[in-house]
């Protein structure tokens, strides 16, 4: 009968220890996965810098077009 009583204590203790071990291993796996994802961040940084340069060039061209359009609008408003 004492064996059964110790079994009632041993099963929950083993389950708790297993749950803690599982949580630790899961956290370690997630950390490794995030590290692997971040290893490609340098490539992403280069792409973002290139995209920023292109956007700046487009913005300069649009500002030039806006100035020309303002001149055309001004000329059209001066015509009676």
mmCIF file of the N, C-alpha and C atoms, coordinates in Angstrom:
data_MODEL
# 
_entry.id   MODEL 
# 
loop_
_atom_site.group_PDB 
_atom_site.id 
_atom_site.type_symbol 
_atom_site.label_atom_id 
_atom_site.label_alt_id 
_atom_site.label_comp_id 
_atom_site.label_asym_id 
_atom_site.label_entity_id 
_atom_site.label_seq_id 
_atom_site.pdbx_PDB_ins_code 
_atom_site.Cartn_x 
_atom_site.Cartn_y 
_atom_site.Cartn_z 
_atom_site.occupancy 
_atom_site.B_iso_or_equiv 
_atom_site.pdbx_formal_charge 
_atom_site.auth_seq_id 
_atom_site.auth_comp_id 
_atom_site.auth_asym_id 
_atom_site.auth_atom_id 
_atom_site.pdbx_PDB_model_num 
ATOM 1   N N  . UNK A 1 1  ? 0.812  -1.183 0.000   1.00 0.00 ? 1  UNK A N  1 
ATOM 2   C CA . UNK A 1 1  ? 0.000  0.000  0.000   1.00 0.00 ? 1  UNK A CA 1 
ATOM 3   C C  . UNK A 1 1  ? 0.864  1.258  0.000   1.00 0.00 ? 1  UNK A C  1 
ATOM 4   N N  . UNK A 1 2  ? 2.030  1.208  0.634   1.00 0.00 ? 2  UNK A N  1 
ATOM 5   C CA . UNK A 1 2  ? 2.922  2.357  0.654   1.00 0.00 ? 2  UNK A CA 1 
ATOM 6   C C  . UNK A 1 2  ? 3.434  2.680  -0.745  1.00 0.00 ? 2  UNK A C  1 
ATOM 7   N N  . UNK A 1 3  ? 3.559  1.656  -1.575  1.00 0.00 ? 3  UNK A N  1 
ATOM 8   C CA . UNK A 1 3  ? 4.031  1.848  -2.939  1.00 0.00 ? 3  UNK A CA 1 
ATOM 9   C C  . UNK A 1 3  ? 3.059  2.711  -3.733  1.00 0.00 ? 3  UNK A C  1 
ATOM 10  N N  . UNK A 1 4  ? 1.776  2.459  -3.566  1.00 0.00 ? 4  UNK A N  1 
ATOM 11  C CA . UNK A 1 4  ? 0.752  3.237  -4.262  1.00 0.00 ? 4  UNK A CA 1 
ATOM 12  C C  . UNK A 1 4  ? 0.756  4.689  -3.789  1.00 0.00 ? 4  UNK A C  1 
ATOM 13  N N  . UNK A 1 5  ? 0.946  4.907  -2.521  1.00 0.00 ? 5  UNK A N  1 
ATOM 14  C CA . UNK A 1 5  ? 0.981  6.269  -1.994  1.00 0.00 ? 5  UNK A CA 1 
ATOM 15  C C  . UNK A 1 5  ? 2.181  7.049  -2.548  1.00 0.00 ? 5  UNK A C  1 
ATOM 16  N N  . UNK A 1 6  ? 3.313  6.391  -2.649  1.00 0.00 ? 6  UNK A N  1 
ATOM 17  C CA . UNK A 1 6  ? 4.485  7.073  -3.202  1.00 0.00 ? 6  UNK A CA 1 
ATOM 18  C C  . UNK A 1 6  ? 4.295  7.322  -4.702  1.00 0.00 ? 6  UNK A C  1 
ATOM 19  N N  . UNK A 1 7  ? 3.533  6.466  -5.382  1.00 0.00 ? 7  UNK A N  1 
ATOM 20  C CA . UNK A 1 7  ? 3.246  6.650  -6.798  1.00 0.00 ? 7  UNK A CA 1 
ATOM 21  C C  . UNK A 1 7  ? 2.391  7.894  -7.017  1.00 0.00 ? 7  UNK A C  1 
ATOM 22  N N  . UNK A 1 8  ? 1.452  8.168  -6.106  1.00 0.00 ? 8  UNK A N  1 
ATOM 23  C CA . UNK A 1 8  ? 0.611  9.354  -6.204  1.00 0.00 ? 8  UNK A CA 1 
ATOM 24  C C  . UNK A 1 8  ? 1.428  10.645 -6.070  1.00 0.00 ? 8  UNK A C  1 
ATOM 25  N N  . UNK A 1 9  ? 2.531  10.590 -5.407  1.00 0.00 ? 9  UNK A N  1 
ATOM 26  C CA . UNK A 1 9  ? 3.404  11.752 -5.265  1.00 0.00 ? 9  UNK A CA 1 
ATOM 27  C C  . UNK A 1 9  ? 4.403  11.805 -6.412  1.00 0.00 ? 9  UNK A C  1 
ATOM 28  N N  . UNK A 1 10 ? 4.909  10.652 -6.822  1.00 0.00 ? 10 UNK A N  1 
ATOM 29  C CA . UNK A 1 10 ? 5.955  10.587 -7.832  1.00 0.00 ? 10 UNK A CA 1 
ATOM 30  C C  . UNK A 1 10 ? 5.456  11.017 -9.217  1.00 0.00 ? 10 UNK A C  1 
ATOM 31  N N  . UNK A 1 11 ? 4.259  10.645 -9.599  1.00 0.00 ? 11 UNK A N  1 
ATOM 32  C CA . UNK A 1 11 ? 3.729  10.970 -10.931 1.00 0.00 ? 11 UNK A CA 1 
ATOM 33  C C  . UNK A 1 11 ? 3.615  12.484 -11.135 1.00 0.00 ? 11 UNK A C  1 
ATOM 34  N N  . UNK A 1 12 ? 3.009  13.245 -10.213 1.00 0.00 ? 12 UNK A N  1 
ATOM 35  C CA . UNK A 1 12 ? 2.944  14.689 -10.426 1.00 0.00 ? 12 UNK A CA 1 
ATOM 36  C C  . UNK A 1 12 ? 4.320  15.361 -10.427 1.00 0.00 ? 12 UNK A C  1 
ATOM 37  N N  . UNK A 1 13 ? 5.239  14.871 -9.594  1.00 0.00 ? 13 UNK A N  1 
ATOM 38  C CA . UNK A 1 13 ? 6.582  15.453 -9.557  1.00 0.00 ? 13 UNK A CA 1 
ATOM 39  C C  . UNK A 1 13 ? 7.283  15.232 -10.893 1.00 0.00 ? 13 UNK A C  1 
ATOM 40  N N  . UNK A 1 14 ? 7.174  14.045 -11.451 1.00 0.00 ? 14 UNK A N  1 
ATOM 41  C CA . UNK A 1 14 ? 7.788  13.747 -12.748 1.00 0.00 ? 14 UNK A CA 1 
ATOM 42  C C  . UNK A 1 14 ? 7.114  14.570 -13.850 1.00 0.00 ? 14 UNK A C  1 
ATOM 43  N N  . UNK A 1 15 ? 5.803  14.743 -13.769 1.00 0.00 ? 15 UNK A N  1 
ATOM 44  C CA . UNK A 1 15 ? 5.093  15.539 -14.768 1.00 0.00 ? 15 UNK A CA 1 
ATOM 45  C C  . UNK A 1 15 ? 5.537  17.001 -14.711 1.00 0.00 ? 15 UNK A C  1 
ATOM 46  N N  . UNK A 1 16 ? 5.697  17.529 -13.531 1.00 0.00 ? 16 UNK A N  1 
ATOM 47  C CA . UNK A 1 16 ? 6.148  18.918 -13.386 1.00 0.00 ? 16 UNK A CA 1 
ATOM 48  C C  . UNK A 1 16 ? 7.566  19.070 -13.929 1.00 0.00 ? 16 UNK A C  1 
ATOM 49  N N  . UNK A 1 17 ? 8.439  18.146 -13.590 1.00 0.00 ? 17 UNK A N  1 
ATOM 50  C CA . UNK A 1 17 ? 9.818  18.196 -14.080 1.00 0.00 ? 17 UNK A CA 1 
ATOM 51  C C  . UNK A 1 17 ? 9.847  18.089 -15.606 1.00 0.00 ? 17 UNK A C  1 
ATOM 52  N N  . UNK A 1 18 ? 9.006  17.236 -16.166 1.00 0.00 ? 18 UNK A N  1 
ATOM 53  C CA . UNK A 1 18 ? 8.929  17.105 -17.623 1.00 0.00 ? 18 UNK A CA 1 
ATOM 54  C C  . UNK A 1 18 ? 8.416  18.377 -18.279 1.00 0.00 ? 18 UNK A C  1 
ATOM 55  N N  . UNK A 1 19 ? 7.419  19.009 -17.663 1.00 0.00 ? 19 UNK A N  1 
ATOM 56  C CA . UNK A 1 19 ? 6.897  20.262 -18.201 1.00 0.00 ? 19 UNK A CA 1 
ATOM 57  C C  . UNK A 1 19 ? 7.929  21.372 -18.188 1.00 0.00 ? 19 UNK A C  1 
ATOM 58  N N  . UNK A 1 20 ? 8.692  21.452 -17.116 1.00 0.00 ? 20 UNK A N  1 
ATOM 59  C CA . UNK A 1 20 ? 9.741  22.467 -17.022 1.00 0.00 ? 20 UNK A CA 1 
ATOM 60  C C  . UNK A 1 20 ? 10.827 22.203 -18.064 1.00 0.00 ? 20 UNK A C  1 
ATOM 61  N N  . UNK A 1 21 ? 11.215 20.954 -18.214 1.00 0.00 ? 21 UNK A N  1 
ATOM 62  C CA . UNK A 1 21 ? 12.223 20.603 -19.216 1.00 0.00 ? 21 UNK A CA 1 
ATOM 63  C C  . UNK A 1 21 ? 11.736 20.932 -20.621 1.00 0.00 ? 21 UNK A C  1 
ATOM 64  N N  . UNK A 1 22 ? 10.482 20.638 -20.901 1.00 0.00 ? 22 UNK A N  1 
ATOM 65  C CA . UNK A 1 22 ? 9.897  20.940 -22.209 1.00 0.00 ? 22 UNK A CA 1 
ATOM 66  C C  . UNK A 1 22 ? 9.903  22.442 -22.461 1.00 0.00 ? 22 UNK A C  1 
ATOM 67  N N  . UNK A 1 23 ? 9.546  23.237 -21.467 1.00 0.00 ? 23 UNK A N  1 
ATOM 68  C CA . UNK A 1 23 ? 9.524  24.692 -21.627 1.00 0.00 ? 23 UNK A CA 1 
ATOM 69  C C  . UNK A 1 23 ? 10.908 25.252 -21.898 1.00 0.00 ? 23 UNK A C  1 
ATOM 70  N N  . UNK A 1 24 ? 11.904 24.726 -21.201 1.00 0.00 ? 24 UNK A N  1 
ATOM 71  C CA . UNK A 1 24 ? 13.276 25.185 -21.410 1.00 0.00 ? 24 UNK A CA 1 
ATOM 72  C C  . UNK A 1 24 ? 13.747 24.845 -22.824 1.00 0.00 ? 24 UNK A C  1 
ATOM 73  N N  . UNK A 1 25 ? 13.487 23.635 -23.264 1.00 0.00 ? 25 UNK A N  1 
ATOM 74  C CA . UNK A 1 25 ? 13.918 23.222 -24.602 1.00 0.00 ? 25 UNK A CA 1 
ATOM 75  C C  . UNK A 1 25 ? 13.193 24.024 -25.677 1.00 0.00 ? 25 UNK A C  1 
ATOM 76  N N  . UNK A 1 26 ? 11.918 24.308 -25.472 1.00 0.00 ? 26 UNK A N  1 
ATOM 77  C CA . UNK A 1 26 ? 11.143 25.093 -26.429 1.00 0.00 ? 26 UNK A CA 1 
ATOM 78  C C  . UNK A 1 26 ? 11.682 26.514 -26.515 1.00 0.00 ? 26 UNK A C  1 
ATOM 79  N N  . UNK A 1 27 ? 12.012 27.123 -25.385 1.00 0.00 ? 27 UNK A N  1 
ATOM 80  C CA . UNK A 1 27 ? 12.580 28.473 -25.374 1.00 0.00 ? 27 UNK A CA 1 
ATOM 81  C C  . UNK A 1 27 ? 13.933 28.503 -26.071 1.00 0.00 ? 27 UNK A C  1 
ATOM 82  N N  . UNK A 1 28 ? 14.744 27.478 -25.852 1.00 0.00 ? 28 UNK A N  1 
ATOM 83  C CA . UNK A 1 28 ? 16.053 27.404 -26.500 1.00 0.00 ? 28 UNK A CA 1 
ATOM 84  C C  . UNK A 1 28 ? 15.898 27.272 -28.013 1.00 0.00 ? 28 UNK A C  1 
ATOM 85  N N  . UNK A 1 29 ? 14.947 26.470 -28.462 1.00 0.00 ? 29 UNK A N  1 
ATOM 86  C CA . UNK A 1 29 ? 14.706 26.293 -29.894 1.00 0.00 ? 29 UNK A CA 1 
ATOM 87  C C  . UNK A 1 29 ? 14.238 27.603 -30.525 1.00 0.00 ? 29 UNK A C  1 
ATOM 88  N N  . UNK A 1 30 ? 13.352 28.323 -29.845 1.00 0.00 ? 30 UNK A N  1 
ATOM 89  C CA . UNK A 1 30 ? 12.882 29.614 -30.371 1.00 0.00 ? 30 UNK A CA 1 
ATOM 90  C C  . UNK A 1 30 ? 14.027 30.610 -30.476 1.00 0.00 ? 30 UNK A C  1 
ATOM 91  N N  . UNK A 1 31 ? 14.911 30.630 -29.491 1.00 0.00 ? 31 UNK A N  1 
ATOM 92  C CA . UNK A 1 31 ? 16.059 31.538 -29.528 1.00 0.00 ? 31 UNK A CA 1 
ATOM 93  C C  . UNK A 1 31 ? 16.969 31.200 -30.704 1.00 0.00 ? 31 UNK A C  1 
ATOM 94  N N  . UNK A 1 32 ? 17.192 29.928 -30.943 1.00 0.00 ? 32 UNK A N  1 
ATOM 95  C CA . UNK A 1 32 ? 18.022 29.517 -32.080 1.00 0.00 ? 32 UNK A CA 1 
ATOM 96  C C  . UNK A 1 32 ? 17.352 29.906 -33.394 1.00 0.00 ? 32 UNK A C  1 
ATOM 97  N N  . UNK A 1 33 ? 16.039 29.778 -33.467 1.00 0.00 ? 33 UNK A N  1 
ATOM 98  C CA . UNK A 1 33 ? 15.303 30.122 -34.671 1.00 0.00 ? 33 UNK A CA 1 
ATOM 99  C C  . UNK A 1 33 ? 15.386 31.625 -34.942 1.00 0.00 ? 33 UNK A C  1 
ATOM 100 N N  . UNK A 1 34 ? 15.235 32.436 -33.908 1.00 0.00 ? 34 UNK A N  1 
ATOM 101 C CA . UNK A 1 34 ? 15.340 33.892 -34.070 1.00 0.00 ? 34 UNK A CA 1 
ATOM 102 C C  . UNK A 1 34 ? 16.742 34.290 -34.514 1.00 0.00 ? 34 UNK A C  1 
ATOM 103 N N  . UNK A 1 35 ? 17.752 33.638 -33.969 1.00 0.00 ? 35 UNK A N  1 
ATOM 104 C CA . UNK A 1 35 ? 19.127 33.935 -34.361 1.00 0.00 ? 35 UNK A CA 1 
ATOM 105 C C  . UNK A 1 35 ? 19.331 33.619 -35.837 1.00 0.00 ? 35 UNK A C  1 
ATOM 106 N N  . UNK A 1 36 ? 18.767 32.525 -36.294 1.00 0.00 ? 36 UNK A N  1 
ATOM 107 C CA . UNK A 1 36 ? 18.889 32.158 -37.703 1.00 0.00 ? 36 UNK A CA 1 
ATOM 108 C C  . UNK A 1 36 ? 18.169 33.161 -38.594 1.00 0.00 ? 36 UNK A C  1 
ATOM 109 N N  . UNK A 1 37 ? 17.024 33.667 -38.139 1.00 0.00 ? 37 UNK A N  1 
ATOM 110 C CA . UNK A 1 37 ? 16.283 34.659 -38.920 1.00 0.00 ? 37 UNK A CA 1 
ATOM 111 C C  . UNK A 1 37 ? 17.049 35.975 -39.003 1.00 0.00 ? 37 UNK A C  1 
ATOM 112 N N  . UNK A 1 38 ? 17.706 36.358 -37.926 1.00 0.00 ? 38 UNK A N  1 
ATOM 113 C CA . UNK A 1 38 ? 18.413 37.630 -37.884 1.00 0.00 ? 38 UNK A CA 1 
ATOM 114 C C  . UNK A 1 38 ? 19.740 37.598 -38.632 1.00 0.00 ? 38 UNK A C  1 
ATOM 115 N N  . UNK A 1 39 ? 20.224 36.422 -38.983 1.00 0.00 ? 39 UNK A N  1 
ATOM 116 C CA . UNK A 1 39 ? 21.494 36.346 -39.712 1.00 0.00 ? 39 UNK A CA 1 
ATOM 117 C C  . UNK A 1 39 ? 21.366 36.961 -41.099 1.00 0.00 ? 39 UNK A C  1 
ATOM 118 N N  . UNK A 1 40 ? 20.180 37.000 -41.654 1.00 0.00 ? 40 UNK A N  1 
ATOM 119 C CA . UNK A 1 40 ? 19.952 37.615 -42.963 1.00 0.00 ? 40 UNK A CA 1 
ATOM 120 C C  . UNK A 1 40 ? 19.659 39.102 -42.867 1.00 0.00 ? 40 UNK A C  1 
ATOM 121 N N  . UNK A 1 41 ? 19.777 39.697 -41.693 1.00 0.00 ? 41 UNK A N  1 
ATOM 122 C CA . UNK A 1 41 ? 19.452 41.107 -41.505 1.00 0.00 ? 41 UNK A CA 1 
ATOM 123 C C  . UNK A 1 41 ? 20.420 42.016 -42.248 1.00 0.00 ? 41 UNK A C  1 
ATOM 124 N N  . UNK A 1 42 ? 21.672 41.608 -42.413 1.00 0.00 ? 42 UNK A N  1 
ATOM 125 C CA . UNK A 1 42 ? 22.626 42.455 -43.124 1.00 0.00 ? 42 UNK A CA 1 
ATOM 126 C C  . UNK A 1 42 ? 22.225 42.594 -44.595 1.00 0.00 ? 42 UNK A C  1 
ATOM 127 N N  . UNK A 1 43 ? 21.742 41.532 -45.199 1.00 0.00 ? 43 UNK A N  1 
ATOM 128 C CA . UNK A 1 43 ? 21.254 41.602 -46.572 1.00 0.00 ? 43 UNK A CA 1 
ATOM 129 C C  . UNK A 1 43 ? 20.042 42.521 -46.653 1.00 0.00 ? 43 UNK A C  1 
ATOM 130 N N  . UNK A 1 44 ? 19.180 42.421 -45.684 1.00 0.00 ? 44 UNK A N  1 
ATOM 131 C CA . UNK A 1 44 ? 17.992 43.265 -45.655 1.00 0.00 ? 44 UNK A CA 1 
ATOM 132 C C  . UNK A 1 44 ? 18.371 44.727 -45.497 1.00 0.00 ? 44 UNK A C  1 
ATOM 133 N N  . UNK A 1 45 ? 19.379 45.003 -44.703 1.00 0.00 ? 45 UNK A N  1 
ATOM 134 C CA . UNK A 1 45 ? 19.829 46.376 -44.499 1.00 0.00 ? 45 UNK A CA 1 
ATOM 135 C C  . UNK A 1 45 ? 20.322 46.975 -45.814 1.00 0.00 ? 45 UNK A C  1 
ATOM 136 N N  . UNK A 1 46 ? 21.069 46.201 -46.589 1.00 0.00 ? 46 UNK A N  1 
ATOM 137 C CA . UNK A 1 46 ? 21.567 46.684 -47.878 1.00 0.00 ? 46 UNK A CA 1 
ATOM 138 C C  . UNK A 1 46 ? 20.414 46.979 -48.832 1.00 0.00 ? 46 UNK A C  1 
ATOM 139 N N  . UNK A 1 47 ? 19.412 46.135 -48.843 1.00 0.00 ? 47 UNK A N  1 
ATOM 140 C CA . UNK A 1 47 ? 18.253 46.340 -49.713 1.00 0.00 ? 47 UNK A CA 1 
ATOM 141 C C  . UNK A 1 47 ? 17.488 47.591 -49.289 1.00 0.00 ? 47 UNK A C  1 
ATOM 142 N N  . UNK A 1 48 ? 17.340 47.791 -47.987 1.00 0.00 ? 48 UNK A N  1 
ATOM 143 C CA . UNK A 1 48 ? 16.632 48.978 -47.497 1.00 0.00 ? 48 UNK A CA 1 
ATOM 144 C C  . UNK A 1 48 ? 17.393 50.251 -47.860 1.00 0.00 ? 48 UNK A C  1 
ATOM 145 N N  . UNK A 1 49 ? 18.727 50.228 -47.731 1.00 0.00 ? 49 UNK A N  1 
ATOM 146 C CA . UNK A 1 49 ? 19.526 51.401 -48.099 1.00 0.00 ? 49 UNK A CA 1 
ATOM 147 C C  . UNK A 1 49 ? 19.404 51.706 -49.588 1.00 0.00 ? 49 UNK A C  1 
ATOM 148 N N  . UNK A 1 50 ? 19.404 50.685 -50.410 1.00 0.00 ? 50 UNK A N  1 
ATOM 149 C CA . UNK A 1 50 ? 19.257 50.879 -51.845 1.00 0.00 ? 50 UNK A CA 1 
ATOM 150 C C  . UNK A 1 50 ? 17.875 51.444 -52.165 1.00 0.00 ? 50 UNK A C  1 
ATOM 151 N N  . UNK A 1 51 ? 16.858 50.925 -51.518 1.00 0.00 ? 51 UNK A N  1 
ATOM 152 C CA . UNK A 1 51 ? 15.501 51.406 -51.727 1.00 0.00 ? 51 UNK A CA 1 
ATOM 153 C C  . UNK A 1 51 ? 15.372 52.862 -51.295 1.00 0.00 ? 51 UNK A C  1 
ATOM 154 N N  . UNK A 1 52 ? 16.024 53.229 -50.210 1.00 0.00 ? 52 UNK A N  1 
ATOM 155 C CA . UNK A 1 52 ? 15.989 54.610 -49.739 1.00 0.00 ? 52 UNK A CA 1 
ATOM 156 C C  . UNK A 1 52 ? 16.633 55.544 -50.754 1.00 0.00 ? 52 UNK A C  1 
ATOM 157 N N  . UNK A 1 53 ? 17.747 55.122 -51.342 1.00 0.00 ? 53 UNK A N  1 
ATOM 158 C CA . UNK A 1 53 ? 18.421 55.945 -52.357 1.00 0.00 ? 53 UNK A CA 1 
ATOM 159 C C  . UNK A 1 53 ? 17.519 56.157 -53.570 1.00 0.00 ? 53 UNK A C  1 
ATOM 160 N N  . UNK A 1 54 ? 16.860 55.103 -54.002 1.00 0.00 ? 54 UNK A N  1 
ATOM 161 C CA . UNK A 1 54 ? 15.951 55.204 -55.146 1.00 0.00 ? 54 UNK A CA 1 
ATOM 162 C C  . UNK A 1 54 ? 14.788 56.140 -54.807 1.00 0.00 ? 54 UNK A C  1 
ATOM 163 N N  . UNK A 1 55 ? 14.244 56.024 -53.602 1.00 0.00 ? 55 UNK A N  1 
ATOM 164 C CA . UNK A 1 55 ? 13.138 56.892 -53.202 1.00 0.00 ? 55 UNK A CA 1 
ATOM 165 C C  . UNK A 1 55 ? 13.560 58.357 -53.168 1.00 0.00 ? 55 UNK A C  1 
ATOM 166 N N  . UNK A 1 56 ? 14.783 58.619 -52.733 1.00 0.00 ? 56 UNK A N  1 
ATOM 167 C CA . UNK A 1 56 ? 15.273 60.007 -52.726 1.00 0.00 ? 56 UNK A CA 1 
ATOM 168 C C  . UNK A 1 56 ? 15.381 60.555 -54.145 1.00 0.00 ? 56 UNK A C  1 
ATOM 169 N N  . UNK A 1 57 ? 15.869 59.740 -55.067 1.00 0.00 ? 57 UNK A N  1 
ATOM 170 C CA . UNK A 1 57 ? 15.968 60.180 -56.455 1.00 0.00 ? 57 UNK A CA 1 
ATOM 171 C C  . UNK A 1 57 ? 14.584 60.469 -57.021 1.00 0.00 ? 57 UNK A C  1 
ATOM 172 N N  . UNK A 1 58 ? 13.640 59.610 -56.746 1.00 0.00 ? 58 UNK A N  1 
ATOM 173 C CA . UNK A 1 58 ? 12.276 59.830 -57.227 1.00 0.00 ? 58 UNK A CA 1 
ATOM 174 C C  . UNK A 1 58 ? 11.675 61.097 -56.626 1.00 0.00 ? 58 UNK A C  1 
ATOM 175 N N  . UNK A 1 59 ? 11.955 61.349 -55.370 1.00 0.00 ? 59 UNK A N  1 
ATOM 176 C CA . UNK A 1 59 ? 11.448 62.548 -54.716 1.00 0.00 ? 59 UNK A CA 1 
ATOM 177 C C  . UNK A 1 59 ? 12.017 63.806 -55.365 1.00 0.00 ? 59 UNK A C  1 
ATOM 178 N N  . UNK A 1 60 ? 13.310 63.789 -55.703 1.00 0.00 ? 60 UNK A N  1 
ATOM 179 C CA . UNK A 1 60 ? 13.916 64.933 -56.384 1.00 0.00 ? 60 UNK A CA 1 
ATOM 180 C C  . UNK A 1 60 ? 13.274 65.169 -57.746 1.00 0.00 ? 60 UNK A C  1 
ATOM 181 N N  . UNK A 1 61 ? 13.029 64.093 -58.483 1.00 0.00 ? 61 UNK A N  1 
ATOM 182 C CA . UNK A 1 61 ? 12.385 64.239 -59.794 1.00 0.00 ? 61 UNK A CA 1 
ATOM 183 C C  . UNK A 1 61 ? 10.966 64.777 -59.647 1.00 0.00 ? 61 UNK A C  1 
ATOM 184 N N  . UNK A 1 62 ? 10.238 64.290 -58.648 1.00 0.00 ? 62 UNK A N  1 
ATOM 185 C CA . UNK A 1 62 ? 8.875  64.769 -58.436 1.00 0.00 ? 62 UNK A CA 1 
ATOM 186 C C  . UNK A 1 62 ? 8.853  66.239 -58.034 1.00 0.00 ? 62 UNK A C  1 
ATOM 187 N N  . UNK A 1 63 ? 9.826  66.657 -57.249 1.00 0.00 ? 63 UNK A N  1 
ATOM 188 C CA . UNK A 1 63 ? 9.902  68.065 -56.873 1.00 0.00 ? 63 UNK A CA 1 
ATOM 189 C C  . UNK A 1 63 ? 10.181 68.932 -58.096 1.00 0.00 ? 63 UNK A C  1 
ATOM 190 N N  . UNK A 1 64 ? 11.039 68.450 -59.003 1.00 0.00 ? 64 UNK A N  1 
ATOM 191 C CA . UNK A 1 64 ? 11.298 69.174 -60.252 1.00 0.00 ? 64 UNK A CA 1 
ATOM 192 C C  . UNK A 1 64 ? 10.056 69.272 -61.105 1.00 0.00 ? 64 UNK A C  1 
ATOM 193 N N  . UNK A 1 65 ? 9.318  68.172 -61.208 1.00 0.00 ? 65 UNK A N  1 
ATOM 194 C CA . UNK A 1 65 ? 8.069  68.189 -61.980 1.00 0.00 ? 65 UNK A CA 1 
ATOM 195 C C  . UNK A 1 65 ? 7.040  69.116 -61.352 1.00 0.00 ? 65 UNK A C  1 
ATOM 196 N N  . UNK A 1 66 ? 7.023  69.154 -60.048 1.00 0.00 ? 66 UNK A N  1 
ATOM 197 C CA . UNK A 1 66 ? 6.083  70.039 -59.354 1.00 0.00 ? 66 UNK A CA 1 
ATOM 198 C C  . UNK A 1 66 ? 6.407  71.499 -59.660 1.00 0.00 ? 66 UNK A C  1 
ATOM 199 N N  . UNK A 1 67 ? 7.689  71.840 -59.692 1.00 0.00 ? 67 UNK A N  1 
ATOM 200 C CA . UNK A 1 67 ? 8.101  73.207 -60.038 1.00 0.00 ? 67 UNK A CA 1 
ATOM 201 C C  . UNK A 1 67 ? 7.710  73.563 -61.460 1.00 0.00 ? 67 UNK A C  1 
ATOM 202 N N  . UNK A 1 68 ? 7.922  72.647 -62.389 1.00 0.00 ? 68 UNK A N  1 
ATOM 203 C CA . UNK A 1 68 ? 7.530  72.890 -63.780 1.00 0.00 ? 68 UNK A CA 1 
ATOM 204 C C  . UNK A 1 68 ? 6.025  73.053 -63.912 1.00 0.00 ? 68 UNK A C  1 
ATOM 205 N N  . UNK A 1 69 ? 5.293  72.209 -63.202 1.00 0.00 ? 69 UNK A N  1 
ATOM 206 C CA . UNK A 1 69 ? 3.837  72.295 -63.250 1.00 0.00 ? 69 UNK A CA 1 
ATOM 207 C C  . UNK A 1 69 ? 3.355  73.627 -62.684 1.00 0.00 ? 69 UNK A C  1 
ATOM 208 N N  . UNK A 1 70 ? 4.014  74.114 -61.649 1.00 0.00 ? 70 UNK A N  1 
ATOM 209 C CA . UNK A 1 70 ? 3.643  75.408 -61.078 1.00 0.00 ? 70 UNK A CA 1 
ATOM 210 C C  . UNK A 1 70 ? 3.900  76.521 -62.097 1.00 0.00 ? 70 UNK A C  1 
ATOM 211 N N  . UNK A 1 71 ? 5.007  76.412 -62.834 1.00 0.00 ? 71 UNK A N  1 
ATOM 212 C CA . UNK A 1 71 ? 5.292  77.418 -63.872 1.00 0.00 ? 71 UNK A CA 1 
ATOM 213 C C  . UNK A 1 71 ? 4.246  77.384 -64.985 1.00 0.00 ? 71 UNK A C  1 
ATOM 214 N N  . UNK A 1 72 ? 3.872  76.182 -65.415 1.00 0.00 ? 72 UNK A N  1 
ATOM 215 C CA . UNK A 1 72 ? 2.852  76.054 -66.456 1.00 0.00 ? 72 UNK A CA 1 
ATOM 216 C C  . UNK A 1 72 ? 1.526  76.610 -65.963 1.00 0.00 ? 72 UNK A C  1 
ATOM 217 N N  . UNK A 1 73 ? 1.158  76.299 -64.727 1.00 0.00 ? 73 UNK A N  1 
ATOM 218 C CA . UNK A 1 73 ? -0.094 76.810 -64.136 1.00 0.00 ? 73 UNK A CA 1 
ATOM 219 C C  . UNK A 1 73 ? -0.071 78.330 -64.059 1.00 0.00 ? 73 UNK A C  1 
ATOM 220 N N  . UNK A 1 74 ? 1.058  78.885 -63.679 1.00 0.00 ? 74 UNK A N  1 
ATOM 221 C CA . UNK A 1 74 ? 1.200  80.336 -63.579 1.00 0.00 ? 74 UNK A CA 1 
ATOM 222 C C  . UNK A 1 74 ? 1.033  80.970 -64.963 1.00 0.00 ? 74 UNK A C  1 
ATOM 223 N N  . UNK A 1 75 ? 1.650  80.353 -65.983 1.00 0.00 ? 75 UNK A N  1 
ATOM 224 C CA . UNK A 1 75 ? 1.549  80.866 -67.357 1.00 0.00 ? 75 UNK A CA 1 
ATOM 225 C C  . UNK A 1 75 ? 0.102  80.794 -67.848 1.00 0.00 ? 75 UNK A C  1 
ATOM 226 N N  . UNK A 1 76 ? -0.578 79.695 -67.556 1.00 0.00 ? 76 UNK A N  1 
ATOM 227 C CA . UNK A 1 76 ? -1.976 79.554 -67.989 1.00 0.00 ? 76 UNK A CA 1 
ATOM 228 C C  . UNK A 1 76 ? -2.882 80.546 -67.287 1.00 0.00 ? 76 UNK A C  1 
ATOM 229 N N  . UNK A 1 77 ? -2.574 80.859 -66.034 1.00 0.00 ? 77 UNK A N  1 
ATOM 230 C CA . UNK A 1 77 ? -3.395 81.842 -65.319 1.00 0.00 ? 77 UNK A CA 1 
ATOM 231 C C  . UNK A 1 77 ? -3.184 83.266 -65.848 1.00 0.00 ? 77 UNK A C  1 
ATOM 232 N N  . UNK A 1 78 ? -2.022 83.539 -66.434 1.00 0.00 ? 78 UNK A N  1 
ATOM 233 C CA . UNK A 1 78 ? -1.726 84.875 -66.961 1.00 0.00 ? 78 UNK A CA 1 
ATOM 234 C C  . UNK A 1 78 ? -2.388 85.108 -68.304 1.00 0.00 ? 78 UNK A C  1 
ATOM 235 N N  . UNK A 1 79 ? -2.764 84.058 -69.003 1.00 0.00 ? 79 UNK A N  1 
ATOM 236 C CA . UNK A 1 79 ? -3.406 84.206 -70.320 1.00 0.00 ? 79 UNK A CA 1 
ATOM 237 C C  . UNK A 1 79 ? -4.843 84.697 -70.084 1.00 0.00 ? 79 UNK A C  1 
ATOM 238 N N  . UNK A 1 80 ? -5.239 85.825 -70.784 1.00 0.00 ? 80 UNK A N  1 
ATOM 239 C CA . UNK A 1 80 ? -6.601 86.350 -70.599 1.00 0.00 ? 80 UNK A CA 1 
ATOM 240 C C  . UNK A 1 80 ? -7.664 85.485 -71.229 1.00 0.00 ? 80 UNK A C  1 
# 
